[in-house]
Structure formats: C-alpha cells, structure tokens
Amino acid sequence: MDIALQVSEREPVDVLVAGGGIAGFTAAVAARRAGARVLLVEELGCLGGNATSGGVGAFCGETQGQGEVFDEIVRRLESRQAIAPYRPFEEREARQFDHQVLAWVLQEMAMAEGVDLLLFTQAAGAVREGERLAAVILANRSGLSAVRAGVVVDATGEASVVRAAGLPLQPDTAGALPMSVMFFMRQVPDPAALPVAAPDPDLAADPPMISLWPEPHGKLGVKVKVIGYDAADGDSLTAAETAGRRLAMRVADHLRSGKQAGYAFDHFSGRIGIREGRRALGEYTLNEQDVRAGRRFPDGIALGRFYLDYHDPTTPRRVSRMGKATDQVPPYHIPWRSLLVQGATNVLAVGRCLSADRPALSSARVMTTCAMMGQAAGLGAALAPGGDLRRVAGEAVARVVSEHGGVL
C-alpha cells in the first residue's frame, strides 16, 4: 500500500502549545506576555477544555493567587456576572461559573494578547532531532503542516505530543480515574405539559454517582460517573461518549420522575469529561506521599490544595479509593521538574498529563492548579535560551511565578 503524505510548513514560533484547556491557555498567554511568539492549537472549536466543552462550570480549589492570567479570567467573568462571588477554598469546594461565557472570555483574551490561534487542529505527529523536538505535525481541514518551535508545551490531556515523539510515558495505564458525562436540564413553566416520566428500577436500586448543581436562569447541571473506558484509546473514547449519553438520558428521565419533576432535558455537554489519559514521565514524578505530606520543593512552581479525588474506577457508585477520612491534604508544591519530560530538552507537559502518579494526579488535575502549572510553563519557556529548558533553573521559574501573582 502506497501512502502519500503532503506536509506544508508553517512559520516557526518560539513556543507551541498543544491543547487549549485551562493549562494550555494560561501557558500560551503567559509566554506571549513574556515576549514570545506563540501558537496555540486546540482540537475542538473553543478553548477551555473540560471547563467549556466538557460543561464543568466550576473551578475546584482556591481561586485566588493562581497567577495573573487566571486572575484576569476571573475578573472578566465577574464583569459579566458569570461567576459566583469569591469565598476561600476552606469554605467552598468549588466556585461556579457560566461555562458558555468562559469560552468567549478565553477566546477574547487570546486574541487580545496576540496569541496565534488554530482551532479544530490536532497535534498529530512529531519530528525529533536527537533530544530536541524539532517540529510538531498539525492536522486540520487544510491538511498536514509542520511547525518548528523553540519550546513545545504538551497540554493535550493525553500527552499526545509526548507519545507522538516517542518520549517516555508513565507506565500505569490500567484503572484510570473514571470519566463523567455532563448534561443540563431546565425548569419549565408548565410541568404538566411534559411527558410522564417513570422511575428507572435499575437506577433506583443501584444508582450511579450523580452530582447536581443549580445554575442561573432555572437550569440544573448534572454529572454522571462513567466507568470502564480508556480516554487514551480512540475506539474506547468513542464508546465512552455514546454510552455516557445513553446513561445520561436514562438519568434525566429518572430524575424527572422524582424531585426534578418540573425540569426538562436541555442539552449534553460538547464532550465527555476526562479526568485522566496518558501522563508524561518527567524528571520528577509527583507522588501520593508528596501530596499527603504537603511537601515543598525549591523548584515548586504551583501550589496544589485540592483533596485526593480518587473515585473507584471499578464501580459506577460514589466510592472513593482513599476514603473520606483520609482524602484531605495540606497545601503542596508541584515541582518544575514534574513538567520537564525525560529525553527532551525543549518539551514541557502540563495539566493532567504532567509527571505524577495516579493519586497525586487526582488532586493536581483540577483547573485552578492547572492554571498555575500552565502559567509557570509559559514563563519558563520564555526564559529558556534557544529553547533549552535544561538551562532554566526551576528556582528561577518559581520566583517569576511569584512575581506574576502566583502564591506559592
């Protein structure tokens, strides 16, 4: 079989960020503000990842002191009355926001900062020259193109660039943190006009993990745990999306037969919510013991505070592998070395594909902490002479993070 590939070449950039979730977005904006030419690529039609297309309209953890980029996101949401008033993390686990407004906020910030943006674009391959990632192959409606970059930030969630480049990944792939499907219901003025909904006997006898939170304008967000699928496998992810929607519709009908009788199904989120895919193998792997001990590192560039949110992936019910009595943790550092990918001089992995074991990831993956990681990656990338991250001291990155609003 003859396969012909036509690959064009785009203008080179100082920093290429693959993945436009919160971690990738903050990395791109921070690098651009530091003077770098930045290209941000995102496979979907909007920025924000789980926060927008995933429908997860709540920032878990502390929402102050995560860095100036995240601070501006919050200010812009506040200006449109699209986020709940501030309360410290100790008083509230999550701060709700309008995920549709957030998609607009992120887009406008990226464009105002001069970040080059490519939506509907995947990082599909990589070209290595020794220990340097020379170029990333992009795929979109225009075909395949190669982009040379001084530094590459993998914020894809599944370490897609790291994998394409043949760089090392964390070995534990079985038993990943489970996915969730998000959907939304709305109050209706005349509930009697809705079709009658009967209780689902299977859901009544053995209910899955279901989380409800009220939203403005009479809407209700619903999150349902989905187990048994692999977010890093294309076939499995497809099956997870379709099975998740089937389960969600059953749950919606079941809820309407009870306390949510005055609600109608409104819409699904744009994609299933992923907690864990592939993770890179970094110069240091953040581990459960670090998190439980509240360990501080000289090169700590982000402060994690969220509890060990490790739901049992073998059951659809609300079961924690940690146990509620042992899941709380003190504030802890994420070191710069956990972002540095082994075997490469110019690649960083941020967000949920950082170098961490699974229990540590269950805490560090939340969007507030990912925002801090991303900003550190962008600032560190801009400091790297010739794109060589090994010549950047983690302590120096930590200092710059503090100078740019990150409380460590």
N, C-alpha and C positions, 0 to 999 in steps of 0.2 A: 504494500500500500504506500503510495507516494503522498506525502503531506507537505503542502507548500504553505509557508507562513510569511506574510509580508509585515514587516515591522518598521514603522516610521520612527523618527527620533524627535522628541520634544526638546525645547530649550532646557539646559541644565539649571538646577536650583541648588541653593545652599542646604535646604532642609526639605525632605519629602516626608510627609506624614500620611500614612495609610490607615484610614479609618477615622470617621468624623464623629465618633461618640464624644462624651464629655472629656475623656483623657486626650484624644486626638485633637479635639478642638482647642483645648487650653494650650496644648503643646504648640500648635500652629500659630496661635495668636501671640503667645509669649516669644517665640522665635522671631516672628515678624516685628514685634515691638523692639526687639534687640537688634534689629537692622538686617536680619537675614531675608533672602528671597525664599519664599515658602510656597510649596504646592501641597494642598490638602485634597486627598481623594476619598470619596465615600461611595459605597456600592448602592445605597438607596437614594431616594430623591430629596432627602432632607438631612440636616445634621442633627446630632443628639443621641443617636443610637437608641438604647433602651428607654432613655428619658423622653423621647418623642415618638419615634416609630413603634417602639415597644409599649407605649402607653403608660409607662411607670411615672406617674405625675407626683413624685415625692422624693425629696433629697433626704436620704437617710444619713444620720450622723450630724455633726456640728456644721452649721452653715456660715459661721464667721471665722475669719482667719485662715481660709483655704487658699489665699493668694488673690492678687488684684484682678486677675482675669475672671475668676469665679465671682469675686465681689461685684464686678460690673454686670455679670449675668443677673445676679440677684437684684441689683439696682434697677436694671431695665425691666425686669419682671414686676418689681414693686411700682414702677412708674405707670404700669398698665393695670395695677391692682390684680395681678395674675399670680401672686404667691401669698401664702399665709404669713401673718406677722411673725417676726422673729421671736423664738424662745430658745434658750440653751438646750443642747442635746440632753443634758441631765433631766430636763423637764418634758422632753418630747422626742420620741424616736425618729420621727420623720416630719419634714416640712413640705406641705403640699403645694403644688403649683399647677398651672394650666399648661399641659404638655404641647398643645397646639400653638400657644403663644410662644413657648420656648423655641420651637422650630424656627419661627420668624426672627426671634431675638438673635439666635446663633448665626443665622444667615446674614443678618444686617451687620452684626459685629465683624464677621469675617470679611465682608465686602468693604466695610469702613476702614479696616486695618490694612487693606491691600493684600490680603492672602489670596493667592491664585487658587481657585476652587474648581474641582471637577466632580460633579455628582454622577450617579449611575455609572461608576467606574470602579473596577476591581483591580487590586494588585495581584496579577496572575502569574508572575514569574520573576526571576531574579538572575542577575549576571554577576558572578564573583570573580575577582582578580586577587588571588591569594586570600588574605584575611580581610580584604576590603570588599564591601558590596558596591560594585561599580555602578549598577543601574537596576532599576525596577521596571518590569514589563507590565504595562497597564492594558486593560481590555475594556472597551466600551463600544458605542454604536459606530465610532469612527474606525474601529479595528484595533490592531495592536500597536502600541507605541512604547518606546524605551525612554526612560528619564534618568539621566545621571544626577546624582545628588551627593553633596558633601557628607551629610548625615541622613540616615533613614530611621524614622520613628515608626515602629510597628504598633499600631493601636487598633488592630483589626478585631481584637477579642479572641481570635482563634490562632494568633501568631502565624498568620498566613504568609507574611514575607519571610519570617524566620524559617518556616518549613520549606518554602519555595527555594530558599538559598541553601538548603541542606545544612543549616545550623542546628545545634542540639536543642532538643525539647525535653521537658520534664517526662520521666518515664511512666508515671502513674496515670494511665488513661481510663481504667475501669472505675465505675462507681462515681462518675462526675456529679457535681451538685445539680439537682434537678432543675428543669426549665419550668416556666409558668406561662400560661396564656392569659392575656388581659382582654376584657371586654367591658362594655358600658351599657347601662340601662338608663331610662329616663322616666320621670313621673309623667303621667298622662292626666288630662283634666277629667276624663270620664272612664274610670277603670272598668265600669260595667260593659263598655263597648269592646273591651279586649276579649279575645278568645279565652275560653276557660282553660286554666292550667291545672293539671292533676299532679299530685306528688309522685316523684320517681321512687319506687320502693327500694331500688338498689342504692340510690344516693341517700335515702332516709336511713337505711340500715347500716351503711358503711360510707359515710360522707368523706369526700376527699378534703384536702386542705383548701379552704376558701377564705379569702380575705376581702372584706368590704370596706370602702371608704366613700363617704358622701363627697360630691363635687358641687360646684356652684351651678345655679340655674336648674336645680331639680334633677341632676344626673347622679349616677352611682357607678363608681368604678368597682370592678370585680376581678380578683386574681385567683386563678385555679392552678394548683400544682399538677404538673405533667411528668410522669416518670417513664424510664425505660428507653430513652433515646440518646443519641450522641450528636451534640451540636457541631462537632468537627467532621462529621461524615455527611456528604450531600444527600444520599438516599435517606439516611436516618432523620436528618433535619426536615426533609420534606414530609416524612411520615409523622414527625412530631407536630408539625404545623397543622396538618389535616386532622390528626387525632385530637389535637388540642381544641380546634374549633368545634368538632363534634361534641367533645366533653363540655365545652363552654355553653353550647346551645342547650344541652341537657340541664346543666346547672341553672341557666337562666329560666327555663320553664319550671324547674323545681322551686326556685326562689319565688317565682310569681304565684306559686300555689300557697305560699305562706305569708311572711311579713312583708314581702315586696310585691304584694298583690296589685298595688297601684302603679307598678312600673312595667314598661315595655322594653324589649330588647332594642338597643340603639345601633351599636357597631362594634366590630372587633378592632383591636389594635392592628397596626400595619404589619407586625411580625411577632412571632413568639418571643418571649423574654428568655434570654440565655444568661445563666449565671457563670458557667464555666465551659471553655472549649480547650484548646491547646494552650500550654504555657511554655515560655522560653526557659532554657537553662542559663541562668546568669552567673556572674562572677560570685554572687552570694545568693543563696536561696532562703528567703524569709520563712521561718518555720513556726509551728504552733508554740513552741517553748518561748521564742522571742516575743510573741504576741501576749501570751499569758503573763510573762514576767514584766511586760511594759518596757522592753529593752530599748535603750537609747544608743545610737551609733554616732561616731564622729561625722560620718557622711550621711546622716539622716536628712532626707530631703522632703519627706512628707510625714504627717502625723496621723496615724490610724487611731480611731476611737470606738468604732462600732463593735458590737459583740460578735462572737463566733456563731454566725448564722448558717450552721451546717445541718440542713434538713436531710433526713434519711432518704437516700435515693431509691430505696427498695420498696417503699410504701407510699401510696398517694395521700396518706393521712398526715396530720401535723405532728410529726415526730422528729425531735432533734437528736442528732447523734452525740451532742455534747451534754444535753440535759440542762434545763433552765437554771439549775442551781450552780452550774459550772461554765456557763457561756459568757459571762461578763468578763471584760478585760480592762486593764488600765490603759492610758494612752501609750502608744509605742511608735517607734520610728520605722520607716521603710528606708533602707539604705540605698544610696546611689548605685552601689554595686548590684543590687537586685534588678536594675534596669539595663545594665550592661550585659549584652549577650555574649556568651563564650564563643571564641573562634572568630570574632569580627571586631574590627577596630572602629566601625562607624555605624553600629546598629544599636538602637535602644528599644526595649519592649516595655510598654506602659499599659495601664488599665488592667483588665483581668488576665492579660497574657504576660504579666510580669513574672519574675522568677520567685515562686512561692509554693509551699506545699498546700494541700487542699484545705486543711483547717485554717491556715493563715489567710488564704485567698478568700475564704467565706466572710472574713471581716474586711480585708483590704479592698475588696472589689466594689464597695459602694461608691456612688458617684462623687460625693464630696471628697473622699480620699483620692479617687482617680483624677479629679480636677487638680489636686495638689501635685500628684505624680506627673501629670501632663505638663503643668507649668514648669516644673523642675526640668523635665526633658527638653522643653523648648529653650529654656535659658541655658542649660548645659550644652545643648547642640550649638547654640550661637557662640559659646565660649571656646569650642573645640578648634584649635589651629589646623587648618587643612582638613577638617572633618575627623581628626584623630581623637577619639574620646578618651583614649588611654593617657593623653596628655592633659586631661582635665581632672583636677583634684576634686573628689566628692565633697570635701570640706568647703571648697570654694563655691560649689553649686549650692550647698546648704546656706552659705552666707548670702548669696544672691537671692535665693528663695525668700529669706527673711527680709531682705531689703525690698522685696516686691509683695509684701503683705502676707506672707505665709508664716503662721505661728507654729514654731517647732518646739 
